[in-house]
Amino acid sequence: MTVVEIVDQVTAWAQKEICDKVRLKMPPENDKDSDSAGYEYTMVTPTAFSLFIPSKEKLPPAVLSPIPSLCVRILEGEDSLTDKSGRITLEFCLCTWNPGIHGQDILFPDEKDHSIVHQWKGAEAEAYYQRHYEGWRDAWNWVDVTLRALESHLDINGIEIDQSAGIKFYPMKEQEAIPDFYPFWFACVQFGVRRPLVRNIPSYQHLL
């Protein structure tokens, strides 16, 4: 299996097993709206992208926004000539957006059945907004979803997960520091996959 095929297969798997399991806030067209009362955000299913996150004008027709999203990245690869196998280290970079609490985020229990909750609505709810830095919880709750998906599978669409490599998860860093991209939040999950080493190079010429 080629490197490109592995990236495509892992991206498709991540969409189904990780992205489709959650719904997250989508930024407004005008970023200034996110800091004003009355902004009604949209909840969307995140999109899985391969290697990079495209800008708004380059998005596929069915994708409303580049964020929230999961980006499948290759960190490194290595082929062993002795045991005829290869290993690729992959990273899922999770990106979310959350500037604070709007009125529609607030839920109230039903007066008769506390197992039922109702969304706060009305003029007062539409005017309510409280900015805060708790949006990081969206990214890290999504990390937990990602870890459960990886840890409950031995392979990804037939691609063997390298159990010996373990799984690492961490915040995004720049020059060993955690940057502040408020109201955007980032977290990463790293793992490895294995593939058989194929030496019959001519069979791949039609892919180049």
N, CA, C and O of each residue as an XYZ file, in Angstrom:
832
protein
N       0.846     -1.195      0.000
C       0.000      0.000      0.000
C       0.884      1.250      0.000
O       1.832      1.345      0.779
N       0.572      2.193     -0.867
C       1.377      3.404     -0.973
C       1.076      4.370      0.169
O       0.080      4.225      0.877
N       1.951      5.350      0.334
C       1.765      6.363      1.370
C       0.474      7.150      1.121
O      -0.276      7.431      2.056
N       0.221      7.500     -0.134
C      -0.981      8.255     -0.466
C      -2.237      7.447     -0.133
O      -3.203      7.991      0.402
N      -2.223      6.162     -0.445
C      -3.374      5.313     -0.131
C      -3.604      5.246      1.372
O      -4.748      5.268      1.824
N      -2.530      5.163      2.148
C      -2.663      5.118      3.604
C      -3.290      6.399      4.126
O      -4.202      6.351      4.952
N      -2.811      7.546      3.656
C      -3.370      8.830      4.099
C      -4.847      8.920      3.739
O      -5.658      9.351      4.559
N      -5.205      8.520      2.524
C      -6.606      8.580      2.099
C      -7.487      7.667      2.944
O      -8.588      8.053      3.337
N      -7.007      6.459      3.225
C      -7.797      5.500      4.005
C      -7.958      5.972      5.453
O      -9.040      5.864      6.030
N      -6.882      6.493      6.031
C      -6.955      6.968      7.417
C      -7.871      8.184      7.510
O      -8.619      8.315      8.479
N      -7.826      9.067      6.528
C      -8.692     10.248      6.530
C     -10.163      9.843      6.450
O     -11.000     10.394      7.165
N     -10.475      8.884      5.582
C     -11.858      8.410      5.468
C     -12.320      7.763      6.769
O     -13.460      7.953      7.193
N     -11.436      7.002      7.398
C     -11.768      6.360      8.679
C     -11.980      7.405      9.769
O     -12.910      7.289     10.567
N     -11.120      8.427      9.808
C     -11.239      9.480     10.819
C     -12.552     10.237     10.674
O     -13.158     10.629     11.672
N     -12.990     10.443      9.445
C     -14.275     11.123      9.235
C     -15.414     10.318      9.861
O     -16.272     10.870     10.550
N     -15.412      9.014      9.615
C     -16.500      8.156     10.084
C     -16.431      7.897     11.579
O     -17.449      7.981     12.266
N     -15.250      7.583     12.091
C     -15.119      7.125     13.475
C     -14.852      8.240     14.489
O     -15.028      8.038     15.691
N     -14.432      9.409     14.015
C     -14.070     10.487     14.936
C     -14.890     11.750     14.690
O     -15.504     12.289     15.610
N     -14.896     12.218     13.436
C     -15.594     13.467     13.138
C     -17.111     13.323     13.219
O     -17.793     14.177     13.785
N     -17.635     12.230     12.647
C     -19.085     12.057     12.607
C     -19.688     11.784     13.982
O     -20.911     11.759     14.125
N     -18.852     11.580     14.988
C     -19.354     11.289     16.337
C     -19.671     12.552     17.135
O     -20.284     12.466     18.199
N     -19.260     13.735     16.635
C     -19.428     14.965     17.405
C     -20.020     16.070     16.543
O     -20.012     15.992     15.315
N     -20.535     17.101     17.209
C     -20.949     18.339     16.554
C     -20.364     19.488     17.352
O     -20.445     19.513     18.580
N     -19.770     20.445     16.640
C     -19.054     21.531     17.293
C     -19.441     22.876     16.672
O     -20.046     22.923     15.601
N     -19.092     23.947     17.343
C     -19.428     25.283     16.871
C     -18.637     25.647     15.608
O     -17.447     25.355     15.497
N     -19.325     26.287     14.667
C     -18.684     26.797     13.461
C     -18.549     28.312     13.564
O     -19.512     28.982     13.937
N     -17.386     28.869     13.246
C     -17.215     30.330     13.322
C     -18.135     31.042     12.338
O     -18.475     30.484     11.294
N     -18.542     32.278     12.661
C     -19.365     33.059     11.732
C     -18.531     33.578     10.569
O     -17.302     33.563     10.632
N     -19.184     34.032      9.515
C     -18.473     34.617      8.385
C     -17.667     35.828      8.823
O     -16.528     36.017      8.397
N     -18.268     36.643      9.675
C     -17.593     37.817     10.224
C     -17.143     37.485     11.632
O     -17.974     37.348     12.529
N     -15.831     37.352     11.844
C     -15.313     36.942     13.153
C     -15.713     37.887     14.277
O     -15.782     37.476     15.435
N     -15.976     39.150     13.950
C     -16.346     40.107     14.984
C     -17.691     39.744     15.602
O     -17.974     40.092     16.749
N     -18.525     39.034     14.822
C     -19.830     38.644     15.348
C     -19.726     37.715     16.543
O     -20.635     37.658     17.371
N     -18.614     36.984     16.639
C     -18.482     35.997     17.710
C     -18.327     36.641     19.069
O     -18.515     35.975     20.087
N     -17.988     37.918     19.114
C     -17.826     38.613     20.387
C     -18.995     39.547     20.680
O     -18.883     40.435     21.524
N     -20.100     39.354     19.995
C     -21.248     40.221     20.207
C     -22.458     39.406     20.624
O     -22.633     38.268     20.191
N     -23.280     39.991     21.458
C     -24.511     39.320     21.859
C     -25.442     39.226     20.649
O     -25.433     40.092     19.774
N     -26.234     38.172     20.616
C     -27.181     38.015     19.538
C     -26.682     37.169     18.391
O     -27.453     36.861     17.482
N     -25.409     36.780     18.401
C     -24.899     35.943     17.320
C     -25.379     34.512     17.507
O     -25.146     33.912     18.557
N     -26.044     33.962     16.502
C     -26.515     32.589     16.562
C     -25.564     31.710     15.751
O     -25.643     31.681     14.523
N     -24.681     31.008     16.418
C     -23.719     30.166     15.737
C     -24.399     28.906     15.208
O     -25.549     28.614     15.539
N     -23.670     28.175     14.389
C     -24.163     26.937     13.807
C     -23.344     25.769     14.339
O     -22.119     25.852     14.424
N     -24.018     24.682     14.697
C     -23.333     23.465     15.099
C     -23.188     22.574     13.868
O     -24.162     22.328     13.156
N     -21.972     22.093     13.621
C     -21.716     21.285     12.426
C     -20.897     20.053     12.793
O     -20.284     19.981     13.858
N     -20.907     19.095     11.885
C     -20.035     17.935     11.999
C     -18.667     18.309     11.446
O     -18.590     18.784     10.313
N     -17.586     18.115     12.194
C     -16.248     18.465     11.695
C     -15.888     17.662     10.446
O     -16.437     16.587     10.204
N     -14.963     18.199      9.665
C     -14.496     17.547      8.451
C     -13.059     17.068      8.636
O     -12.241     17.764      9.238
N     -12.753     15.881      8.118
C     -11.381     15.362      8.136
C     -10.697     15.735      6.822
O     -11.219     15.461      5.741
N      -9.521     16.362      6.926
C      -8.739     16.759      5.763
C      -7.413     15.996      5.758
O      -6.948     15.529      6.798
N      -6.818     15.879      4.579
C      -5.523     15.203      4.434
C      -4.402     16.237      4.312
O      -4.415     17.068      3.403
N      -3.437     16.184      5.225
C      -2.183     16.933      5.206
C      -2.307     18.430      5.438
O      -1.421     19.015      6.059
N      -3.374     19.078      4.964
C      -3.505     20.501      5.225
C      -4.982     20.869      5.278
O      -5.830     20.143      4.761
N      -5.285     22.012      5.912
C      -6.657     22.502      6.001
C      -6.829     23.595      4.956
O      -6.155     24.622      5.037
N      -7.699     23.410      3.992
C      -7.852     24.409      2.935
C      -8.512     25.690      3.439
O      -9.236     25.678      4.435
N      -8.253     26.786      2.743
C      -8.906     28.048      3.067
C     -10.364     28.003      2.614
O     -10.761     27.086      1.896
N     -11.160     28.984      3.026
C     -12.599     28.962      2.756
C     -12.913     28.854      1.270
O     -13.830     28.137      0.870
N     -12.141     29.576      0.452
C     -12.455     29.589     -0.980
C     -12.074     28.285     -1.678
O     -12.441     28.090     -2.837
N     -11.349     27.388     -1.009
C     -10.922     26.126     -1.606
C     -11.631     24.920     -0.999
O     -11.239     23.780     -1.248
N     -12.663     25.162     -0.211
C     -13.385     24.070      0.438
C     -14.229     23.284     -0.561
O     -14.734     23.855     -1.527
N     -14.385     21.980     -0.336
C     -15.337     21.205     -1.146
C     -16.741     21.780     -0.987
O     -17.033     22.373      0.051
N     -17.620     21.628     -1.976
C     -18.958     22.236     -1.933
C     -19.781     21.884     -0.697
O     -20.541     22.715     -0.200
N     -19.634     20.657     -0.199
C     -20.470     20.220      0.923
C     -19.944     20.674      2.283
O     -20.618     20.485      3.295
N     -18.749     21.270      2.322
C     -18.140     21.681      3.589
C     -18.377     23.172      3.800
O     -18.018     23.989      2.953
N     -18.983     23.524      4.935
C     -19.345     24.912      5.197
C     -18.188     25.756      5.708
O     -18.142     26.961      5.460
N     -17.248     25.131      6.424
C     -16.168     25.891      7.053
C     -14.947     24.995      7.257
O     -15.098     23.789      7.451
N     -13.733     25.568      7.215
C     -12.532     24.763      7.486
C     -12.370     24.416      8.959
O     -11.519     23.600      9.314
N     -13.182     25.032      9.822
C     -13.124     24.783     11.259
C     -14.555     24.649     11.764
O     -15.399     25.480     11.431
N     -14.845     23.625     12.557
C     -13.951     22.639     13.183
C     -13.494     21.584     12.181
O     -14.195     21.285     11.214
N     -12.310     21.025     12.424
C     -11.777     20.040     11.497
C     -10.712     19.180     12.159
O     -10.174     19.504     13.218
N     -10.431     18.063     11.482
C      -9.346     17.160     11.863
C      -8.418     17.048     10.659
O      -8.869     16.753      9.552
N      -7.134     17.280     10.867
C      -6.165     17.187      9.775
C      -5.239     15.995     10.003
O      -4.587     15.895     11.042
N      -5.187     15.091      9.022
C      -4.318     13.917      9.093
C      -2.952     14.309      8.529
O      -2.845     14.642      7.348
N      -1.922     14.273      9.348
C      -0.589     14.690      8.937
C       0.408     13.536      9.053
O       0.293     12.694      9.944
N       1.383     13.506      8.148
C       2.490     12.550      8.237
C       3.652     13.231      8.951
O       4.100     14.299      8.535
N       4.138     12.615     10.023
C       5.283     13.173     10.749
C       6.596     12.567     10.279
O       7.595     13.270     10.128
N       6.590     11.260     10.048
C       7.791     10.588      9.566
C       7.445      9.174      9.141
O       6.387      8.646      9.486
N       8.350      8.570      8.388
C       8.172      7.189      7.975
C       9.498      6.465      7.930
O      10.554      7.090      7.840
N       9.442      5.150      7.993
C      10.672      4.359      7.988
C      10.375      2.974      7.414
O       9.401      2.332      7.806
N      11.210      2.523      6.492
C      11.085      1.180      5.928
C      12.255      0.321      6.397
O      13.408      0.748      6.336
N      11.958     -0.883      6.862
C      12.990     -1.829      7.277
C      13.212     -2.839      6.162
O      12.285     -3.543      5.760
N      14.439     -2.909      5.664
C      14.751     -3.837      4.587
C      14.925     -5.261      5.095
O      14.848     -6.209      4.313
N      15.160     -5.425      6.397
C      15.401     -6.761      6.946
C      14.110     -7.530      7.192
O      14.037     -8.722      6.896
N      13.092     -6.865      7.730
C      11.833     -7.582      7.992
C      10.738     -7.236      6.985
O       9.585     -7.632      7.155
N      11.103     -6.493      5.934
C      10.181     -6.190      4.826
C       8.889     -5.527      5.306
O       7.790     -5.908      4.903
N       9.044     -4.550      6.159
C       7.875     -3.817      6.641
C       8.221     -2.336      6.777
O       9.389     -1.964      6.892
N       7.207     -1.521      6.761
C       7.398     -0.087      6.915
C       6.529      0.440      8.041
O       5.534     -0.181      8.414
N       6.910      1.590      8.579
C       6.155      2.209      9.661
C       6.001      3.692      9.361
O       6.956      4.345      8.938
N       4.815      4.222      9.576
C       4.549      5.643      9.357
C       3.955      6.235     10.628
O       3.016      5.681     11.199
N       4.500      7.353     11.063
C       3.961      8.062     12.220
C       2.997      9.135     11.731
O       3.367     10.010     10.948
N       1.764      9.055     12.199
C       0.714      9.987     11.798
C       0.289     10.858     12.970
O       0.463     10.498     14.134
N      -0.268     12.006     12.635
C      -0.773     12.920     13.658
C      -2.154     13.410     13.245
O      -2.371     13.817     12.104
N      -3.069     13.364     14.182
C      -4.366     14.004     14.004
C      -4.282     15.365     14.691
O      -4.060     15.434     15.900
N      -4.456     16.426     13.947
C      -4.500     17.766     14.531
C      -5.956     18.210     14.576
O      -6.588     18.394     13.536
N      -6.481     18.380     15.777
C      -7.880     18.744     15.981
C      -7.995     20.245     16.201
O      -7.270     20.819     17.013
N      -8.905     20.872     15.476
C      -9.090     22.315     15.586
C     -10.555     22.624     15.876
O     -11.446     22.160     15.164
N     -10.802     23.411     16.927
C     -12.165     23.806     17.276
C     -12.231     25.316     17.469
O     -11.205     25.993     17.529
N     -13.438     25.826     17.564
C     -13.683     27.266     17.760
C     -14.733     27.434     18.831
O     -15.803     26.831     18.749
N     -14.445     28.248     19.840
C     -15.417     28.517     20.898
C     -14.980     29.761     21.671
O     -14.028     29.694     22.448
N     -15.658     30.896     21.471
C     -15.253     32.138     22.138
C     -15.847     32.329     23.524
O     -15.362     33.157     24.296
N     -16.903     31.564     23.854
C     -17.546     31.760     25.145
C     -18.948     31.192     25.150
O     -19.281     30.317     24.351
N     -19.773     31.699     26.064
C     -21.136     31.189     26.226
C     -22.133     32.174     25.643
O     -22.161     33.345     26.023
N     -22.957     31.689     24.713
C     -24.100     32.434     24.216
C     -25.356     31.868     24.862
O     -25.340     30.778     25.434
N     -26.425     32.612     24.763
C     -27.663     32.198     25.410
C     -28.109     30.813     25.008
O     -28.610     30.054     25.837
N     -27.931     30.470     23.722
C     -28.402     29.163     23.267
C     -27.566     28.008     23.792
O     -27.940     26.849     23.616
N     -26.422     28.306     24.444
C     -25.621     27.251     25.062
C     -26.207     26.787     26.391
O     -25.885     25.702     26.873
N     -27.073     27.616     26.983
C     -27.568     27.360     28.331
C     -28.825     26.494     28.271
O     -29.782     26.804     27.561
N     -28.798     25.409     29.030
C     -29.907     24.458     29.065
C     -30.521     24.419     30.462
O     -29.817     24.541     31.465
N     -31.836     24.248     30.512
C     -32.552     24.164     31.775
C     -33.281     22.825     31.858
O     -33.831     22.359     30.860
N     -33.289     22.195     33.050
C     -34.031     20.933     33.193
C     -35.533     21.178     33.144
O     -36.029     22.218     33.578
N     -36.234     20.201     32.607
C     -37.692     20.280     32.566
C     -38.245     20.270     33.992
O     -37.736     19.558     34.858
N     -39.287     21.062     34.226
C     -39.840     21.179     35.578
C     -40.414     19.860     36.085
O     -40.382     19.587     37.285
N     -40.938     19.043     35.172
C     -41.552     17.784     35.580
C     -40.619     16.594     35.437
O     -40.630     15.687     36.270
N     -39.814     16.596     34.387
C     -38.899     15.474     34.122
C     -37.485     16.019     33.978
O     -37.135     16.583     32.941
N     -36.672     15.852     35.019
C     -35.332     16.429     35.027
C     -34.363     15.727     34.085
O     -33.233     16.180     33.901
N     -34.805     14.616     33.486
C     -33.963     13.957     32.489
C     -34.061     14.661     31.135
O     -33.292     14.368     30.219
N     -35.011     15.587     31.015
C     -35.210     16.370     29.793
C     -34.703     17.783     30.021
O     -34.950     18.369     31.075
N     -33.999     18.334     29.047
C     -33.506     19.701     29.158
C     -34.045     20.538     28.005
O     -34.341     20.019     26.929
N     -34.165     21.832     28.244
C     -34.672     22.768     27.251
C     -33.641     23.863     27.011
O     -32.977     24.326     27.938
N     -33.523     24.260     25.772
C     -32.600     25.339     25.424
C     -33.207     26.680     25.797
O     -34.398     26.914     25.589
N     -32.374     27.564     26.352
C     -32.827     28.910     26.696
C     -33.125     29.674     25.411
O     -32.272     29.767     24.529
N     -34.331     30.219     25.304
C     -34.735     30.946     24.109
C     -35.382     32.267     24.481
O     -35.678     32.518     25.649
N     -35.600     33.107     23.486
C     -36.226     34.403     23.713
C     -35.257     35.556     23.557
O     -34.066     35.348     23.323
N     -35.763     36.763     23.685
C     -34.963     37.970     23.480
C     -33.803     38.047     24.466
O     -32.695     38.437     24.096
N     -34.054     37.678     25.714
C     -33.001     37.734     26.723
C     -31.879     36.755     26.414
O     -30.703     37.070     26.599
N     -32.242     35.576     25.946
C     -31.234     34.576     25.580
C     -30.428     35.040     24.376
O     -29.211     34.855     24.330
N     -31.103     35.642     23.400
C     -30.411     36.114     22.200
C     -29.431     37.232     22.513
O     -28.441     37.413     21.805
N     -29.704     37.979     23.570
C     -28.837     39.102     23.931
C     -27.702     38.697     24.869
O     -26.816     39.501     25.162
N     -27.732     37.452     25.339
C     -26.740     37.022     26.340
C     -25.460     36.531     25.671
O     -25.504     35.738     24.731
N     -24.344     37.000     26.156
C     -23.037     36.497     25.716
C     -22.006     36.757     26.819
O     -21.933     37.856     27.367
N     -21.222     35.743     27.130
C     -20.155     35.878     28.121
C     -18.879     35.301     27.541
O     -18.789     34.095     27.310
N     -17.896     36.146     27.307
C     -16.612     35.700     26.762
C     -15.807     35.001     27.861
O     -15.755     35.473     28.996
N     -15.181     33.876     27.513
C     -14.287     33.221     28.467
C     -13.335     32.293     27.725
O     -13.449     32.107     26.513
N     -12.398     31.714     28.462
C     -11.353     30.870     27.892
C     -11.596     29.388     28.159
O     -10.651     28.601     28.204
N     -12.835     29.013     28.334
C     -13.157     27.607     28.598
C     -13.364     26.798     27.319
O     -13.669     25.607     27.386
N     -13.203     27.431     26.158
C     -13.425     26.740     24.900
C     -12.454     25.598     24.640
O     -12.707     24.744     23.790
N     -11.340     25.582     25.372
C     -10.360     24.499     25.215
C     -10.981     23.128     25.512
O     -10.498     22.097     25.043
N     -12.051     23.142     26.295
C     -12.692     21.880     26.652
C     -13.257     21.171     25.421
O     -13.297     19.942     25.385
N     -13.691     21.926     24.417
C     -14.198     21.298     23.190
C     -13.114     20.457     22.529
O     -13.353     19.314     22.139
N     -11.922     21.033     22.407
C     -10.825     20.323     21.747
C     -10.429     19.075     22.522
O     -10.196     18.024     21.926
N     -10.352     19.182     23.838
C      -9.872     18.046     24.620
C     -10.943     16.993     24.848
O     -10.615     15.820     25.023
N     -12.205     17.373     24.850
C     -13.257     16.353     24.843
C     -13.213     15.573     23.537
O     -13.468     14.369     23.510
N     -12.886     16.272     22.456
C     -12.774     15.612     21.156
C     -11.549     14.697     21.118
O     -11.566     13.667     20.444
N     -10.495     15.067     21.834
C      -9.334     14.182     21.963
C      -9.750     12.867     22.595
O      -9.303     11.804     22.165
N     -10.601     12.924     23.614
C     -11.071     11.701     24.265
C     -11.833     10.816     23.283
O     -11.688      9.593     23.305
N     -12.642     11.427     22.423
C     -13.356     10.661     21.392
C     -12.353      9.988     20.456
O     -12.524      8.830     20.072
N     -11.305     10.729     20.094
C     -10.273     10.211     19.195
C      -9.519      9.050     19.833
O      -9.264      8.038     19.179
N      -9.165      9.193     21.095
C      -8.442      8.129     21.790
C      -9.274      6.858     21.882
O      -8.757      5.758     21.687
N     -10.562      7.007     22.179
C     -11.434      5.821     22.268
C     -11.499      5.109     20.922
O     -11.505      3.879     20.864
N     -11.547      5.887     19.840
C     -11.623      5.276     18.512
C     -10.340      4.503     18.198
O     -10.401      3.365     17.731
N      -9.189      5.111     18.450
C      -7.912      4.456     18.149
C      -7.663      3.256     19.055
O      -7.165      2.223     18.607
N      -8.007      3.398     20.318
C      -7.709      2.340     21.283
C      -8.660      1.149     21.175
O      -8.390      0.087     21.737
N      -9.762      1.316     20.462
C     -10.722      0.220     20.320
C     -10.594     -0.488     18.973
O     -11.401     -1.362     18.656
N      -9.588     -0.120     18.178
C      -9.377     -0.757     16.881
C      -7.941     -1.278     16.776
O      -7.004     -0.648     17.264
N      -7.787     -2.426     16.137
C      -6.462     -2.969     15.852
C      -5.948     -2.508     14.495
O      -4.747     -2.533     14.227
N      -6.889     -2.083     13.639
C      -6.487     -1.613     12.320
C      -7.422     -0.503     11.858
O      -8.511     -0.332     12.404
N      -6.993      0.239     10.860
C      -7.766      1.320     10.261
C      -8.001      0.956      8.802
O      -7.099      1.080      7.974
N      -9.210      0.508      8.488
C      -9.521      0.079      7.119
C      -8.476     -0.900      6.585
O      -8.066     -0.808      5.427
N      -8.048     -1.835      7.428
C      -7.072     -2.843      7.025
C      -5.629     -2.444      7.235
O      -4.730     -3.253      7.007
N      -5.383     -1.214      7.666
C      -4.018     -0.740      7.937
C      -3.721     -0.985      9.417
O      -4.429     -0.479     10.287
N      -2.691     -1.749      9.695
C      -2.382     -2.148     11.070
C      -1.914     -0.961     11.905
O      -1.002     -0.233     11.513
N      -2.549     -0.776     13.063
C      -2.082      0.220     14.031
C      -0.906     -0.355     14.787
O      -0.982     -1.478     15.285
N       0.173      0.388     14.883
C       1.381     -0.070     15.562
C       1.164      0.001     17.076
O       1.360      1.048     17.693
N       0.759     -1.124     17.660
C       0.456     -1.165     19.092
C       1.687     -0.879     19.943
O       1.565     -0.312     21.029
N       2.872     -1.261     19.469
C       4.091     -1.068     20.255
C       4.478      0.402     20.374
O       5.202      0.780     21.295
N       4.007      1.221     19.462
C       4.380      2.639     19.475
C       3.555      3.439     20.475
O       3.959      4.525     20.890
N       2.399      2.904     20.863
C       1.544      3.643     21.780
C       0.888      4.839     21.099
O       1.024      5.033     19.891
N       0.179      5.634     21.887
C      -0.498      6.830     21.384
C      -0.096      8.018     22.251
O      -0.135      7.943     23.480
N       0.287      9.104     21.608
C       0.633     10.327     22.320
C      -0.416     11.399     22.035
O      -0.962     11.459     20.933
N      -0.695     12.242     23.023
C      -1.602     13.368     22.796
C      -1.053     14.584     23.535
O      -0.492     14.468     24.625
N      -1.225     15.745     22.923
C      -0.554     16.951     23.430
C      -1.166     18.198     22.789
O      -1.804     18.106     21.740
N      -0.974     19.366     23.417
C      -1.436     20.614     22.800
C      -0.491     21.018     21.671
O       0.665     20.595     21.641
N      -0.983     21.833     20.752
C      -0.118     22.346     19.700
C       0.900     23.310     20.298
O       0.565     24.121     21.161
N       2.154     23.217     19.832
C       3.220     24.065     20.355
C       3.939     24.799     19.235
O       4.016     24.308     18.109
N       4.456     25.961     19.545
C       5.324     26.723     18.651
C       6.548     27.139     19.451
O       6.442     27.879     20.429
N       7.712     26.657     19.026
C       8.962     26.940     19.731
C       8.846     26.569     21.209
O       9.232     27.328     22.098
N       8.293     25.360     21.440
C       8.136     24.767     22.782
C       7.173     25.534     23.678
O       7.126     25.285     24.882
N       6.403     26.464     23.112
C       5.411     27.200     23.901
C       4.020     26.917     23.340
O       3.863     26.675     22.143
N       3.016     26.949     24.212
C       1.637     26.754     23.788
C       1.076     28.116     23.394
O       0.878     28.966     24.262
N       0.816     28.346     22.113
C       0.342     29.663     21.670
C      -1.114     29.895     22.023
O      -1.878     28.948     22.212
N      -1.491     31.152     22.111
C      -2.866     31.538     22.391
C      -3.516     31.981     21.083
O      -3.233     33.064     20.572
N      -4.395     31.122     20.547
C      -5.096     31.425     19.303
C      -6.577     31.700     19.560
O      -7.400     31.549     18.657
N      -6.916     32.101     20.776
C      -8.319     32.351     21.123
C      -9.018     33.110     19.994
O      -8.458     34.069     19.464
N     -10.227     32.700     19.619
C     -11.085     31.646     20.177
C     -10.936     30.284     19.487
O     -11.860     29.471     19.518
N      -9.767     30.032     18.858
C      -9.502     28.733     18.244
C      -8.677     27.885     19.202
O      -7.795     28.394     19.894
N      -8.971     26.585     19.237
C      -8.316     25.682     20.176
C      -7.797     24.463     19.422
O      -8.497     23.905     18.577
N      -6.564     24.052     19.731
C      -5.912     22.969     18.998
C      -5.394     21.899     19.957
O      -4.935     22.201     21.059
N      -5.476     20.653     19.520
C      -4.879     19.541     20.259
C      -4.478     18.480     19.238
O      -5.061     18.396     18.157
N      -3.478     17.669     19.590
C      -2.937     16.698     18.633
C      -2.896     15.296     19.233
O      -2.709     15.126     20.437
N      -3.072     14.306     18.377
C      -2.963     12.899     18.761
C      -2.020     12.228     17.771
O      -2.209     12.327     16.558
N      -0.999     11.542     18.294
C       0.022     10.909     17.445
C       0.016      9.400     17.644
O      -0.099      8.912     18.768
N       0.143      8.667     16.541
C       0.187      7.211     16.590
C       0.910      6.697     15.351
O       1.232      7.470     14.449
N       1.162      5.399     15.310
C       1.883      4.812     14.179
C       1.080      3.712     13.510
O       0.248      3.059     14.140
N       1.342      3.516     12.226
C       0.739      2.397     11.482
C       1.858      1.633     10.786
O       2.937      2.172     10.542
N       1.585      0.375     10.472
C       2.558     -0.475      9.783
C       2.018     -0.883      8.415
O       0.807     -0.945      8.206
N       2.932     -1.159      7.491
C       2.546     -1.617      6.165
C       3.585     -2.610      5.662
O       4.759     -2.488      6.012
N       3.187     -3.592      4.850
C       4.183     -4.499      4.258
C       5.015     -3.740      3.235
O       4.504     -2.877      2.522
N       6.291     -4.066      3.170
C       7.198     -3.406      2.235
C       7.160     -4.132      0.895
O       7.503     -5.311      0.812
N       6.750     -3.435     -0.138
C       6.652     -4.007     -1.483
C       7.839     -3.523     -2.307
O       8.075     -2.320     -2.421
N       8.587     -4.469     -2.883
C       9.791     -4.109     -3.634
C       9.543     -4.024     -5.137
O      10.396     -3.540     -5.880
N       8.388     -4.489     -5.584
C       8.113     -4.517     -7.019
C       7.725     -3.114     -7.482
O       6.554     -2.831     -7.738
N       8.725     -2.245     -7.584
C       8.485     -0.840     -7.893
C       7.730     -0.623     -9.201
O       6.859      0.247     -9.241
N       8.015     -1.366    -10.279
C       7.299     -1.105    -11.535
C       5.788     -1.180    -11.416
O       5.081     -0.544    -12.198
N       5.277     -1.941    -10.459
C       3.832     -2.073    -10.314
C       3.192     -0.777     -9.834
O       1.972     -0.630     -9.892
N       4.012      0.170     -9.358
C       3.485      1.431     -8.871
C       3.671      2.584     -9.860
O       3.295      3.720     -9.571
N       4.243      2.293    -11.011
C       4.552      3.362    -11.952
C       3.290      4.087    -12.417
O       3.343      5.284    -12.696
N       2.165      3.394    -12.505
C       0.955      4.050    -12.975
C       0.382      5.031    -11.960
O      -0.514      5.812    -12.281
N       0.910      4.988    -10.713
C       0.432      5.904     -9.681
C       1.252      7.202     -9.626
O       0.854      8.158     -8.960
N       2.374      7.233    -10.313
C       3.282      8.381    -10.236
C       3.015      9.384    -11.347
O       3.691     10.410    -11.428
